[in-house]
């Protein structure tokens, strides 16, 4: 499972989704070297960008030229008992960038984040529209949500360590696949190194994870998410329960992770968005108001609503 | 106002416990039987028993045998019920299942007893017992002849007890599973675990203490059940049962069923009182252990910061 396999239908099989063809030149889209291509091999059309629906949305279209799209959200609505929590959201998230979602409490930013790896379904919410991961609709009938969550990992508001050892916490996802002890150990060590936790815990791998500090626990959760080699990491206010020093470390980590992962972070802290994010999406009352580079959102927002929020007139 | 009321009220449970023990001790007048009733002797003497007639050993064997077997069955079934209602069933059927199991807990035990006697016993004798003997006959306890008195015996009591304690253990296990912080469950799912993997690797380990406490409280209930057991266990033979079909008796059901004779025989009366003291001690110990598990559970939930 450590090999890059973006097929979301079944564990193990390495073929890409067989029915896909490039919408421009009609060439079949096959996995190359186990990696689903972001561009058509024949004509070079960016695959997720070429869907007609995306082009109709100004917000989505605005993000097209920012690079390859790893998560394409189109006309997404999430409803609880027919009451919309978010409605008609179009958001194309580019690969290898940190994208922040900001907005006042209850604006639907967490719901939007949780719809990106099908966690919304756990709360019996109804989802309309599409969320495509490298072109595959993650809500497709044949798609296995378990595999979606392997590729699109998640870190929560408060550290969610299991009451086991530090090592076993990171190994959790790998154990599910019955990986060999050797593979598990390598992956655990490399994930811990990646999160900068290795030097702090290398002598305490067998200690209960609950004995770590809050900041260490949160980085442990990030390590656990990274251990199953996802490509996208969703973070739901990952520093809201941490002190400033621990927050700083997590933010540094987010910045470093960007070279290998795409990060989407929900935050109620605008300064945090300004510090870590390349792109920022502003949500208000269930709608996506503005999505642009962080610099432009904060310095010259197009929408009045965004400006009011940024300047602290509400929120 | 509440301050001076507080301490006497808090002491009341302790006072009640003390009073029960004291009254029982006085009633038994320990000197009559002394502690000679410890032992496995079961010489049946017509008329009034004396110190050498019956030892409590046989009754304790019957008690622990029926309670343990029914606990094994009940644990497996309640765990399945609790997991399905908390994890797998959609909210509405899940609540319905909880409601029905809770209703079952409220049925008086004598009703279970008469149901066991009238409905379950004939079915057990005609169908279940022969097939059990065919299939599991090689297991110790499952082979051998039926009892002389009919279907009433250890295994029938085990089945009735199982049905009686399932509502309690299911409710407690459901609570234990439900108290697992939602964050942890979602964290498990977020690394790509299936629902079953989350049950096995997150919910069960986190809820472990609560589950143990459910098992122990179920055990306490099974140990102490008298009426329903007395109605289906046979109870004619005061001997170690040769197999599970044989009739035997438990401490509680013996006390219940012999109370009328005890009014005639003072010795028997003393014996029953002493038996109830033993039962009281066993029940207190089981409950204390169960509470210990519950406390650990609460402590764990607090460190995990469960719920906002």
HADDOCK unambig.tbl for C-alpha pairs under 7 A between the chains (distance, minus, plus):
assign (segid A and resid 146 and name CA) (segid B and resid 192 and name CA) 4.65 0.50 0.50
assign (segid A and resid 146 and name CA) (segid B and resid 193 and name CA) 6.27 0.50 0.50
assign (segid A and resid 146 and name CA) (segid B and resid 194 and name CA) 6.17 0.50 0.50
assign (segid A and resid 147 and name CA) (segid B and resid 192 and name CA) 6.22 0.50 0.50
assign (segid A and resid 149 and name CA) (segid B and resid 190 and name CA) 5.47 0.50 0.50
assign (segid A and resid 149 and name CA) (segid B and resid 191 and name CA) 6.09 0.50 0.50
assign (segid A and resid 149 and name CA) (segid B and resid 192 and name CA) 5.01 0.50 0.50
assign (segid A and resid 150 and name CA) (segid B and resid 191 and name CA) 5.74 0.50 0.50
assign (segid A and resid 150 and name CA) (segid B and resid 192 and name CA) 4.85 0.50 0.50
assign (segid A and resid 153 and name CA) (segid B and resid 190 and name CA) 5.91 0.50 0.50
assign (segid A and resid 153 and name CA) (segid B and resid 191 and name CA) 6.14 0.50 0.50
assign (segid A and resid 154 and name CA) (segid B and resid 190 and name CA) 5.69 0.50 0.50
assign (segid A and resid 160 and name CA) (segid B and resid 183 and name CA) 6.15 0.50 0.50
assign (segid A and resid 160 and name CA) (segid B and resid 184 and name CA) 5.42 0.50 0.50
assign (segid A and resid 160 and name CA) (segid B and resid 187 and name CA) 6.35 0.50 0.50
assign (segid A and resid 162 and name CA) (segid B and resid 184 and name CA) 6.82 0.50 0.50
assign (segid A and resid 163 and name CA) (segid B and resid 206 and name CA) 6.87 0.50 0.50
assign (segid A and resid 173 and name CA) (segid B and resid 191 and name CA) 5.61 0.50 0.50
assign (segid A and resid 173 and name CA) (segid B and resid 192 and name CA) 6.72 0.50 0.50
assign (segid A and resid 173 and name CA) (segid B and resid 193 and name CA) 6.91 0.50 0.50
assign (segid A and resid 176 and name CA) (segid B and resid 193 and name CA) 6.86 0.50 0.50
assign (segid A and resid 225 and name CA) (segid B and resid 191 and name CA) 5.91 0.50 0.50
